[in-house]
Amino acid sequence: MRRRVSPREARRMMERMGLGMSEIPDIQQVILQTSNKEIVIEDPEVAVIEMHGQKIFQVTGGKITEKVIKKEMAIPEEDVRLVADQTGKSMEEAKRALEEAGGDLAKAILLLQAQG
């Protein structure tokens, strides 16, 4: 059976292995962002572990919320004009088709041609 290691002993062992650990006080929020979503952790506990010159952040607890990020796509005016000219549709229709096609010119043209 293993005996329990006190926090003091654990800290000493970590120091011997070249690890340093400290807590960051008064953290209110941690935000993790990906290309399409944002994860928000409210009132977390954050510890920093330093190992061989690198910092590792450990985030625990707190209320977690996730939300999808919708990014506006910047569609060049020339692309809109090209799609409108190729399909005979209005600039607004061409822009909407380009947004739906993710900026892909050929796909936008095919979408508009399929609509008739």
HELIX and SHEET records of a PDB file:
HELIX    1   1 PRO A    7  ARG A   16  1                                  10    
HELIX    2   2 GLU A   77  THR A   87  1                                  11    
HELIX    3   3 MET A   91  GLU A  100  1                                  10    
HELIX    4   4 LEU A  105  GLN A  115  1                                  11    
SHEET    1   A 3 LEU A  19  ILE A  24  0                                        
SHEET    2   A 3 GLU A  45  MET A  51 -1                                        
SHEET    3   A 3 GLN A  54  THR A  60 -1                                        
SHEET    1   B 3 GLN A  29  GLN A  33  0                                        
SHEET    2   B 3 LYS A  37  GLU A  42 -1                                        
SHEET    3   B 3 LYS A  63  VAL A  68 -1                                        
END                                                                             
